[in-house]
Amino acid sequence: MRILVVAGVLLVLVAALVVARWLGDLGTVAPPPPGGGPAGSAAAGPPPEAPSALPSGTIATHTGREPVPADDLADEPTACLQVVDHGSEQPVAFAAVRRVRDGAEVAFTDERGLAAVALRGFEQLAVVADGYLLRLAPTRPGSTEAEPQQVRLVADTWSPRVRLRLRGPGEVRIAEALVRFRRAEAAPPPAGATVPVPADDVVLQRAWTEHTMLAGRPVCGDVAIELGGFAPDRVHRLGDGAEVRFVVPGAYTVEAATMGGLVGRQQMLVPAQARGAPIEVSVPMTPGIDVAGSVVEGASGAAIAGAEIVLQDSDPLGLVATTGADGAFRLGPLWPGNVTLHVRHGEHEPRAVEVQAPAANVRIDLQPLPRTVLRGRVRMRPDLTPVAGAVVAWQPNGATAVATTTAADGTFLLRATGTAAARLAIQAPSCRTYAELVTPGSPFADYDVWPGTRPLRLDKKLTAVLAGAVFGADGSPQAGVPVRWHPARTPAPAGVPGRRVLEGGALDLPPVTTTAADGSFALETAQLGPGRLTLADVADVGDTTGASVAVEAIAGATTNGLRLRR
């Protein structure tokens, strides 16, 4: 067995996170195997505090999300995984199988460790089971119960564990709190900080890499694994008695808050090595305090409604306050001490204000941005008919500052803010999104958008559809085969001369489509006229073996019955 120092572990983490970029927060954890509850589960106790305890006008943005539905699945199982324990070779029951890209749950293993999954094609899946390292399971259709794809789970005996004691006034047990761990960046790792990774076990080495990579992704949303500085803003939903596994040891600050208005903060030291039992950390929870005041316009003193106030570095709840009609706000629950408030409003200069909490009657003055009227008209191509009800949004720095809708004749008037050029985005019914870089005060202009649906484009004779099927040498339909359109004439690049179009200036349609399960395809193209339809992997577009066919794309028409042979 080889001992790697923490520096080595950090390098593994960096490599894992880089790998995670090419892989395409709170679900339901699988029922645990006998002998323990899932990591991160709350101990028995009273129900959580009522969410009405937050001040009026303040919301908590870190309260999690609903489980993602497993959509786009096949009608019946197309693959089968078998999950076994790497050490004992025994099947692992009740393990959850989830999509890496969004954390959606697609299956659970049965008592044989088998999980049938209904996939339409290749999927990056992950296997999550209590007490084990997270495992990646790249899965393709084709495996069966008789010949399953095996996934080997490794028991996690290396991660130090912390059990949180979350108690409110009167030692009342907290059933649910949002918890964040802040690692002390300057703190050196504890003496002897090591993580054992047996050099002669390739499965274990790979399992640890996958575990650290998946711990920060949606598949781990309901499993309490802490990555330290690699995911400093990770928020866990935990209760009294919950256990957290740490990948990186060191000094941490625990920050906890409840929707009922309680807060707690505690320092702790996570040991370098796992022990037989988790260390206990007590986080007393007490009523939080508020920061209250008003936001007004500096010159006139008029109240500013709809201004947004957020904390620098945020907090476990992700509190965001919005001023009311009278400009007033109240933000909490918070800990006592200095806080920095960032105040934003679309028509005013943003401002950061330092406040000593608790505080009341804080007055925040904002300076108005220069306002310039933008006028224009939205029309639909190609006949340039006016579009009513289109949403026109002024988006400096990528955020919508002000928006309006077009009138019956397609015209709009919008009071842009600032003096620099910014994104003017247009979303019209049944049209493609259009965006242009526009300078406030620009003269009246027409903004022409493309139809956003195939039937509408065909009706306006902008595109053509080439439809048919791909068959194998034996006449069987071929699924998942890419088909490409090669027009004889490539049109000149479209655009709007003299305009800085960011999106939607040209009707760009992909020249490739993929056959469905029955081998059929329907390719829409705006590149009209004669050309050849080929299998995408055919180098010679003049091929006469059946992998290429000459056809003409006719504006507004659908050409059916095209046959390609693979």
Residue pairs with C-beta under 8 A, 6 or more apart in sequence:
1 196
1 198
1 199
2 196
2 197
2 198
2 199
3 194
3 195
3 196
4 194
4 195
4 196
4 197
5 193
5 194
6 189
6 193
6 194
6 195
6 248
6 249
6 272
8 195
9 195
9 212
9 247
9 248
10 248
12 208
12 209
12 212
13 212
13 227
13 230
13 247
13 248
15 209
16 209
16 210
16 212
16 213
17 212
17 213
17 216
17 230
19 209
19 213
20 213
20 214
20 216
20 217
23 100
23 101
23 124
23 217
24 100
24 101
24 124
25 64
25 65
25 103
25 218
25 221
25 222
25 235
26 64
26 65
26 67
26 221
26 222
26 237
27 67
27 68
27 98
27 103
27 104
27 105
27 218
27 221
27 222
28 67
28 96
28 105
28 222
29 38
29 40
29 41
29 96
29 128
29 130
29 222
29 223
30 38
30 94
30 95
30 96
30 108
30 128
30 129
30 130
31 94
31 108
32 38
32 94
32 130
33 92
33 93
33 94
33 129
33 130
33 131
36 130
36 131
37 130
38 130
38 222
38 223
39 130
39 131
39 223
39 224
39 225
39 242
39 243
39 244
39 245
40 222
40 223
40 224
40 236
40 237
40 238
40 242
40 243
40 244
41 239
41 242
42 175
42 176
42 238
42 239
42 240
42 241
42 242
43 173
43 239
43 240
43 241
43 242
44 173
45 172
45 173
45 174
45 175
45 239
45 240
46 172
46 173
46 175
47 175
48 174
48 175
48 176
48 258
48 259
48 260
49 258
49 259
49 260
49 261
49 262
50 259
50 260
51 60
51 259
51 260
53 258
53 259
53 260
53 261
53 333
54 60
54 259
54 261
54 319
54 332
54 333
55 290
55 292
55 321
55 330
55 331
55 332
56 330
57 321
57 322
57 323
57 324
57 328
57 329
57 330
58 319
58 320
58 321
58 322
58 329
58 330
58 331
58 332
59 319
59 320
59 322
60 178
60 259
60 317
60 318
60 319
61 317
61 318
61 319
61 320
62 178
62 235
62 314
62 316
62 317
62 318
63 178
63 259
63 317
63 318
64 221
64 237
67 103
67 104
67 105
68 99
68 102
68 103
68 104
68 218
69 104
70 99
70 104
70 105
70 106
71 104
72 120
73 106
73 118
73 119
73 120
74 118
74 119
74 120
74 141
75 118
76 118
77 116
77 117
77 118
78 117
78 118
78 119
78 120
78 141
78 142
79 116
79 117
79 119
79 139
79 140
79 141
79 142
79 143
79 149
80 114
80 115
80 116
80 117
80 143
80 144
80 145
80 148
80 149
81 97
81 107
81 109
81 114
81 115
81 117
81 125
81 127
81 137
81 139
81 143
81 148
81 149
81 150
81 151
82 91
82 109
82 112
82 113
82 114
82 115
82 148
82 149
82 150
82 151
83 91
83 92
83 95
83 109
83 113
83 114
83 115
83 127
83 129
83 150
83 151
83 153
84 90
84 91
84 92
84 113
84 150
84 151
84 152
84 153
85 91
85 92
85 152
85 153
85 155
86 152
86 153
86 154
86 155
86 203
86 204
86 207
87 154
87 155
90 113
91 109
91 111
91 112
91 113
91 114
92 109
92 113
92 129
92 132
92 153
93 109
93 110
93 111
93 112
93 113
94 108
94 109
94 129
95 108
95 109
95 113
95 115
95 127
95 128
95 129
95 132
95 153
96 105
96 107
96 108
96 127
96 128
96 129
97 105
97 106
97 107
97 108
97 109
97 115
97 117
97 125
97 126
97 127
97 128
97 137
98 104
98 105
98 106
98 125
98 126
98 127
98 128
98 218
98 219
99 106
99 123
99 124
99 125
99 126
99 219
100 124
100 125
100 126
100 136
100 214
100 217
100 218
100 219
101 124
101 218
102 218
103 217
103 218
103 219
103 220
103 221
106 117
106 118
106 119
106 125
107 115
107 116
107 117
108 115
109 115
114 145
114 148
116 145
117 123
117 125
117 139
119 139
119 140
119 141
120 141
120 517
121 140
121 141
121 480
122 138
122 139
122 140
123 138
123 139
124 136
124 137
124 138
124 139
125 136
125 137
125 138
125 139
126 134
126 135
126 136
126 137
126 214
126 217
126 219
127 134
127 135
127 137
127 151
127 153
128 134
128 219
128 220
128 223
129 153
131 155
131 156
132 153
132 154
132 155
132 156
133 153
133 154
133 155
133 156
133 207
133 208
133 210
133 211
134 210
134 211
134 214
134 215
134 219
134 220
134 223
134 225
135 151
135 152
135 153
135 154
135 207
135 210
135 211
135 214
136 210
136 213
136 214
137 149
137 151
139 149
143 149
152 203
152 207
153 207
154 203
154 204
154 207
154 208
156 211
156 245
157 274
158 195
158 196
158 197
158 208
158 273
158 274
159 225
159 245
159 246
159 247
159 274
160 245
160 246
160 249
160 270
160 271
160 272
160 273
160 274
160 275
160 278
160 279
161 243
161 244
161 245
161 246
161 274
161 275
161 277
161 278
161 279
162 243
162 244
162 246
162 268
162 270
162 278
162 279
162 281
163 241
163 242
163 243
163 244
163 278
163 279
163 280
163 281
164 179
164 238
164 240
164 241
164 242
164 243
164 244
164 254
164 256
164 281
164 283
165 240
165 241
165 280
165 281
165 282
165 283
166 173
166 174
166 177
166 179
166 238
166 239
166 240
166 242
166 256
166 264
166 283
166 285
167 173
167 174
167 240
167 282
167 283
167 284
167 285
168 174
168 262
168 285
168 286
169 285
169 286
169 287
173 239
173 240
173 241
174 239
174 240
174 256
174 258
174 262
174 285
175 239
175 240
176 237
176 238
176 239
176 258
177 237
177 238
177 239
177 256
177 257
177 258
177 262
177 264
177 285
177 316
178 235
178 236
178 237
178 238
178 256
178 257
178 258
178 316
178 317
179 235
179 236
179 237
179 238
179 254
179 255
179 256
179 316
180 233
180 234
180 235
180 236
180 254
180 255
180 256
180 315
180 316
181 226
181 228
181 234
181 244
181 252
181 253
181 254
181 255
182 232
182 252
182 253
182 255
183 228
183 229
183 232
183 248
183 250
183 251
183 252
184 250
184 251
184 252
184 253
185 229
187 250
187 251
189 249
189 250
189 272
190 249
190 250
190 269
190 271
190 272
191 272
192 272
192 273
193 249
193 250
193 272
193 273
194 272
194 273
195 272
195 273
197 204
197 205
197 208
198 204
198 205
199 205
211 225
211 247
212 227
212 230
212 247
214 220
215 223
215 225
215 227
215 231
215 247
216 227
216 230
216 231
216 234
222 237
224 236
224 238
224 242
224 243
224 244
224 245
225 244
225 245
225 246
225 247
226 234
226 236
226 244
226 245
226 246
226 247
226 248
227 234
227 247
227 248
228 246
228 247
228 248
228 250
228 252
229 248
230 247
230 248
233 314
235 316
235 318
236 242
236 244
238 244
238 256
243 278
246 270
248 270
249 270
249 271
249 272
249 273
250 269
250 270
251 267
251 268
251 269
251 270
252 267
252 268
252 269
252 270
253 265
253 266
253 267
253 268
254 264
254 265
254 266
254 267
254 268
254 281
254 283
255 263
255 264
255 265
255 315
255 316
256 263
256 264
256 265
256 283
256 285
256 316
257 263
257 264
257 288
257 315
257 316
257 317
257 333
258 285
259 317
261 287
261 288
261 332
261 333
262 285
262 286
262 287
262 288
262 333
263 285
263 286
263 287
263 288
263 333
263 334
263 335
264 283
264 284
264 285
264 286
265 283
265 335
266 281
266 282
266 283
266 284
268 279
268 281
270 279
271 279
287 333
288 332
288 333
288 334
288 335
289 332
289 333
289 334
289 335
289 336
289 357
289 358
290 330
290 331
290 332
290 333
290 334
290 357
290 358
290 360
291 330
291 331
291 332
291 334
291 339
291 341
291 355
291 357
291 358
291 359
291 362
292 328
292 329
292 330
292 331
292 359
292 360
292 361
292 362
293 328
293 329
293 359
293 360
293 361
293 362
293 363
293 364
294 303
294 323
294 326
294 327
294 328
294 329
294 361
294 362
294 363
294 364
295 303
295 304
295 307
295 309
295 323
295 327
295 329
295 343
295 345
295 364
295 366
296 302
296 303
296 304
296 327
296 363
296 364
296 365
296 366
297 304
297 348
297 365
297 366
297 367
297 368
298 365
298 366
298 367
299 367
299 368
302 327
303 323
303 325
303 326
303 327
303 328
304 323
304 327
304 345
304 348
304 366
305 323
305 324
305 325
305 326
305 327
306 322
306 323
306 345
307 322
307 323
307 327
307 329
307 343
307 344
307 345
307 348
307 366
308 320
308 321
308 322
308 343
308 344
308 345
309 320
309 321
309 322
309 323
309 329
309 331
309 341
309 342
309 343
310 319
310 320
310 321
310 341
310 342
310 344
311 319
311 331
311 334
311 339
311 340
311 341
311 342
312 339
312 340
312 341
312 342
312 352
313 340
315 334
317 333
319 331
319 332
319 334
321 329
321 330
321 331
322 329
323 329
331 341
334 357
334 358
335 357
336 357
336 358
337 356
337 357
338 354
338 355
338 356
338 357
339 354
339 355
339 356
339 357
340 352
340 353
340 354
340 355
341 352
341 353
341 354
341 355
341 364
342 350
342 351
342 352
343 350
343 351
343 352
343 353
343 364
343 366
344 350
345 366
346 399
346 400
346 401
346 402
346 417
347 368
347 369
347 371
347 401
347 402
347 415
347 417
348 366
348 367
348 368
348 369
349 366
349 367
349 368
349 369
350 366
351 364
351 365
351 366
353 362
353 364
355 362
369 417
369 418
370 417
370 418
370 419
370 440
371 415
371 416
371 417
372 415
372 416
372 417
372 419
372 440
372 441
373 413
373 414
373 415
373 416
373 441
374 394
374 413
374 414
374 415
374 416
374 424
374 438
374 440
374 441
374 442
375 411
375 412
375 413
375 414
375 444
376 392
376 411
376 412
376 444
376 445
376 446
376 447
377 386
377 406
377 409
377 410
377 411
377 412
377 444
377 445
377 446
377 447
378 386
378 387
378 390
378 392
378 406
378 410
378 412
378 426
378 428
378 446
378 447
378 448
378 449
379 385
379 386
379 387
379 410
379 446
379 447
379 448
379 449
380 387
380 428
380 431
380 448
380 449
380 450
380 451
381 448
381 449
381 450
381 451
381 460
381 462
381 507
382 460
382 461
382 462
383 460
384 446
384 448
386 406
386 408
386 409
386 410
386 411
387 406
387 410
387 428
387 429
387 431
387 449
388 406
388 407
388 408
388 409
388 410
389 405
389 406
389 428
389 429
390 405
390 406
390 410
390 412
390 426
390 427
390 428
390 429
390 431
390 449
391 403
391 404
391 405
391 426
391 427
391 428
392 403
392 404
392 405
392 406
392 412
392 414
392 424
392 425
392 426
393 400
393 402
393 403
393 424
393 425
393 426
393 427
394 400
394 401
394 402
394 403
394 414
394 416
394 417
394 422
394 423
394 424
395 401
395 422
395 423
395 424
395 425
396 417
396 418
396 420
396 422
396 423
397 422
398 423
400 425
401 416
401 417
402 414
402 415
402 416
402 417
403 414
404 412
404 413
404 414
405 412
406 412
406 428
416 422
416 424
416 438
416 440
417 440
418 440
419 440
420 439
420 440
421 437
421 438
421 439
421 440
421 500
422 437
422 438
422 440
423 435
423 436
423 437
423 438
423 502
424 435
424 436
424 437
424 438
424 447
425 433
425 434
425 435
425 503
426 433
426 434
426 435
426 447
426 449
426 504
427 433
428 434
428 449
430 451
430 452
430 453
430 456
431 449
431 450
431 451
431 452
432 449
432 450
432 451
432 452
432 504
432 507
433 503
433 504
434 447
434 448
434 449
434 450
434 501
434 503
434 504
434 505
435 501
435 502
435 503
435 504
436 447
436 499
436 500
436 501
436 502
437 500
437 501
437 502
438 445
438 500
445 499
448 496
449 504
450 457
450 462
450 504
450 507
451 457
451 460
451 462
454 463
454 465
454 524
457 463
457 507
457 524
457 526
458 464
458 465
458 556
458 557
458 558
459 556
460 556
461 555
461 556
462 507
462 526
462 555
462 556
463 507
463 509
463 524
463 525
463 526
463 528
463 555
463 556
464 524
464 525
464 528
464 553
464 554
464 555
464 556
464 557
464 558
464 559
465 522
465 523
465 524
465 525
465 557
465 558
465 559
466 485
466 522
466 523
466 525
466 533
466 551
466 553
466 558
466 559
466 562
467 520
467 521
467 522
467 523
467 558
467 559
467 560
467 561
467 562
468 520
468 521
468 533
468 560
468 561
468 562
468 563
468 564
469 477
469 515
469 518
469 519
469 520
469 521
469 562
469 563
469 564
470 477
470 478
470 481
470 483
470 515
470 519
470 521
470 535
470 563
470 564
470 565
470 566
471 477
471 478
471 519
471 563
471 564
471 565
471 566
472 478
472 565
472 566
473 565
473 566
476 519
477 515
477 517
477 518
477 519
477 520
478 515
478 519
478 566
479 515
479 516
479 517
479 518
479 519
480 514
480 515
481 514
481 515
481 519
481 535
481 536
481 566
482 512
482 513
482 514
482 535
482 536
482 537
483 512
483 513
483 514
483 515
483 521
483 523
483 533
483 534
483 535
483 536
483 564
484 511
484 512
484 533
484 534
484 535
484 536
485 511
485 512
485 523
485 525
485 527
485 531
485 532
485 533
485 553
486 511
486 531
486 532
486 533
486 534
486 541
487 525
487 527
487 528
487 529
487 530
487 531
487 553
488 529
488 530
488 531
488 532
489 527
489 529
489 530
490 527
491 527
493 506
494 505
494 506
494 507
495 501
495 505
495 506
496 505
499 505
507 526
508 526
509 524
509 525
509 526
511 523
511 525
511 527
512 523
512 536
513 521
513 522
513 523
514 521
515 521
522 558
523 533
525 553
527 553
528 553
528 554
528 555
529 552
529 553
530 550
530 551
530 552
530 553
531 550
531 551
531 552
531 553
532 541
532 542
532 548
532 549
532 550
532 551
533 548
533 549
533 551
533 562
533 564
534 541
534 543
534 547
534 548
534 549
534 564
535 547
535 548
535 564
535 566
538 547
538 548
540 548
541 548
542 548
545 565
546 563
546 564
546 565
547 564
547 565
547 566
548 564
549 562
549 563
549 564
551 559
551 562
552 559
553 559
